[in-house]
Amino acid sequence: MNFCEKLETERLILRLATLDDADAFYSWGSCPENVRWMAWGPNTMEQTRDYLKTVRKGMDFAVVSKESGAVIGSCGIYPDSAGDTGELGWVLHKNHHKQGFGTEICAKLIRYGFKELNLRRITAPCAAVNYGSYRIMERNGMRREALHIKKFWARVDKEWVDEAVYAILAEEYNA
């Protein structure tokens, strides 16, 4: 696989996350509102640093605003062991929601997955009630393929919620 250290969109730089990003990652990772629909968090600073020690080149990215130079989120693409299918994920600090950044991130990760990593299929799960996340996927040509009833433990709200799985194939993307 041809892993890249840095990807760019019109307004963002996606680069390898490092320990130097701990304060920024903690700023959203510790915020219950920010991690409401994540499978992790809220995180302590120690958990944040532990995560940053495990990031993988070409898979785990810090999201940097070109305008401000600030780290405003994180994202990643995770190929399976066969190198056939990848799963996307992203999180933005709540101060940067509803500005189109998620749509840019998703589009870039999909392109990277198909053009650089030569994946055949890309998926992304989300809490079925997370309108912002599933709209980002729909805007990028992904379709809902599955709905798993009460599969996802919403740690902040302490309840089981439905998980939706979205996907897109390389042949659909290239059409």
C-alpha positions in Angstrom: 0.0 0.0 0.0 1.1 3.5 -0.8 0.7 5.3 2.5 0.9 9.1 2.5 2.2 11.2 5.4 0.2 14.3 4.4 -3.0 14.9 2.5 -4.5 18.3 1.6 -7.9 19.6 0.8 -8.9 23.2 -0.1 -9.0 24.3 3.5 -7.3 21.5 5.5 -4.0 19.6 5.9 -4.3 16.0 7.1 -0.9 15.1 8.5 0.5 12.4 10.9 -0.7 13.0 14.4 2.1 13.3 17.0 2.4 13.7 20.7 2.8 17.4 20.2 -0.9 17.4 19.3 -2.0 16.1 22.7 -3.5 19.4 23.9 -5.6 19.8 20.8 -6.7 16.1 20.8 -7.6 16.4 24.5 -9.7 19.6 23.8 -12.3 17.5 21.9 -11.6 14.1 23.2 -12.4 15.1 26.8 -15.6 17.0 25.8 -18.8 14.9 26.3 -20.6 16.9 23.6 -17.8 16.2 21.1 -17.6 12.4 21.8 -21.3 11.7 22.3 -21.4 9.3 19.3 -17.8 7.9 19.5 -16.9 4.4 20.6 -14.3 6.0 23.0 -14.1 9.0 25.4 -14.4 11.2 27.1 -10.7 10.7 27.5 -8.2 11.8 30.1 -5.0 13.5 29.0 -3.2 10.2 29.8 -5.5 8.3 27.4 -5.0 11.0 24.8 -1.2 10.7 25.0 -1.4 6.8 25.0 -3.5 7.0 21.8 -1.0 9.4 20.1 1.8 7.0 20.9 0.0 4.4 18.7 -0.8 6.4 15.6 0.1 4.8 12.3 1.6 6.5 9.3 -0.8 6.9 6.5 -3.8 5.9 8.6 -4.1 8.3 11.6 -4.2 12.0 10.8 -4.4 15.3 12.6 -6.7 17.7 10.8 -5.1 21.2 10.6 -6.9 24.4 9.4 -4.8 26.0 6.6 -6.2 29.4 7.7 -5.3 29.3 11.4 -2.7 26.5 11.5 -4.6 25.0 14.4 -5.3 21.3 14.9 -9.2 21.1 14.8 -9.8 17.4 14.6 -8.5 14.0 13.7 -9.4 11.4 11.1 -8.2 8.1 9.7 -8.6 5.3 7.2 -8.0 1.7 8.3 -7.5 -1.0 5.7 -8.3 -4.6 6.7 -5.6 -7.2 6.8 -6.3 -8.2 3.2 -5.9 -4.6 1.9 -9.3 -4.9 0.3 -11.6 -2.8 2.5 -11.0 0.2 4.6 -13.0 1.9 7.3 -13.2 5.7 7.7 -13.5 7.7 10.9 -13.2 11.4 11.9 -13.9 13.8 14.7 -13.9 17.6 14.7 -13.8 19.9 17.7 -17.4 21.1 18.2 -16.3 24.7 17.4 -15.7 23.5 13.8 -18.9 21.6 13.1 -21.3 22.7 10.4 -18.6 24.4 8.2 -18.2 21.6 5.6 -14.9 20.4 7.1 -16.3 16.9 7.7 -17.4 16.6 4.0 -13.9 17.7 2.9 -12.2 15.1 5.2 -14.5 12.3 4.0 -14.0 13.1 0.4 -10.2 13.2 0.7 -10.1 9.9 2.7 -12.3 8.2 0.1 -10.1 9.4 -2.7 -6.9 8.4 -0.9 -8.4 5.0 -0.1 -9.3 4.3 -3.7 -6.5 6.0 -5.6 -3.5 5.5 -3.3 -4.3 2.5 -1.2 -6.1 0.7 -4.0 -9.0 -0.4 -1.8 -12.0 -2.1 -3.4 -14.5 -0.9 -0.8 -14.7 1.7 1.9 -17.1 1.7 4.9 -17.9 3.9 7.8 -20.1 3.2 10.8 -22.0 5.8 12.8 -24.7 6.1 15.4 -27.9 6.0 13.3 -29.1 9.2 15.1 -25.9 11.1 14.2 -27.4 13.2 11.4 -24.2 15.3 10.9 -22.1 12.2 10.3 -24.4 10.3 8.0 -25.1 13.4 5.9 -21.3 13.8 5.4 -21.2 10.2 4.1 -24.3 10.6 1.9 -22.8 13.8 0.4 -19.7 11.8 -0.6 -21.7 9.1 -2.4 -21.8 6.5 0.4 -25.0 4.6 0.9 -26.5 3.1 4.0 -26.0 -0.7 3.8 -27.0 -1.8 7.2 -28.7 -0.8 10.4 -27.7 -2.8 13.5 -30.3 -2.4 16.3 -28.9 -1.3 19.6 -25.4 -2.3 18.7 -23.5 0.8 19.7 -22.9 1.7 23.4 -23.3 5.5 23.6 -20.9 6.1 26.5 -21.9 9.7 27.2 -25.6 9.0 27.3 -25.1 5.5 28.8 -27.5 3.8 26.4 -27.5 1.4 23.5 -28.2 3.0 20.2 -28.6 1.8 16.6 -25.5 1.8 14.4 -25.7 2.5 10.7 -23.1 1.3 8.3 -22.4 3.3 5.1 -20.2 2.1 2.2 -19.0 2.9 -1.3 -17.3 0.7 -3.9 -14.3 1.8 -6.0 -16.3 1.1 -9.1 -19.1 3.5 -7.9 -16.5 6.1 -7.0 -14.8 5.8 -10.4 -18.0 5.8 -12.4 
